Amino acid sequence: MVFLIIVSTSGAFAQILATANSPEYKNILKMSVSQFTRSTFQMGYERFFDPTTSFYLSAGLSFEDSENTKTWGIRTEAQMRFYVFTVIQPNESHRLYFAPYLMNQYFENENKFFNNNSTYTWKTDTFDAVGGGMLFGWSFSFANRINLDIYTGGGIRKTFGYDETMNTYSSEGVFDYGYSGIVPRLGIDIGFWF
C-alpha cells in the first residue's frame, strides 16, 4: 500500500509528453509481441516518475496444448528504466534507456510417455525460474499515443525443481523452459500512452 502511494504521488509533478503535440501522459500500457513466439500473452504497465525515470511491471500467461505436451505458466518481470537520451519532436519522440530487471517464472509441464504395451501415461513436472540482468532499449512514440519499444540485453537465469527426465524432446538450449545459465534478451513491445 505504501509503494502504491509513493508511486501515485511521485509522478504528480512529472510532465511526460509522448510527442510535442500530445497532452501530458505519464503511463504506457504495453503488449509484448516477441513473447508470442514462446506461446505467452504478456501485458505490461510503465509509470513515469519524471522524464528520465520510470518503473515497468509486466505479467504474462504461457499456454500450449499439443498432442504430446501440455504446458502452462506465469511470467512476471519488474524493471527500473533510466532514460539517458530523449528527443521530443512535434509528431514523434525517441528515447534511449537502460533497465536493470528481475523476473520470475512458474511452469507446469505435462508430457505423454508411452509404455511397452502401446499405452501411455501423463507425467507432470512443476518448476520455478528466477533471473535478473540488464536491458538496453529504444522507445519510439508516434501518432500522439502509440509507442514502439525495442530492446536487447541479457542476464542470468536459475531454474529450481526442473526434472530433465520429463523432457521427451531434445534440449532447446537457452530457449528451453528448464534452462539455467546466461540468457540473451531481445524483444518488441507495442503500447499506448494514457
Summary of the structure (lengths in Angstrom):
residues: 194
radius of gyration: 19.9
end to end distance: 22.7
largest distance: 70.5
contacts: 582
relative contact order: 0.18
helix: 10%
strand: 65%
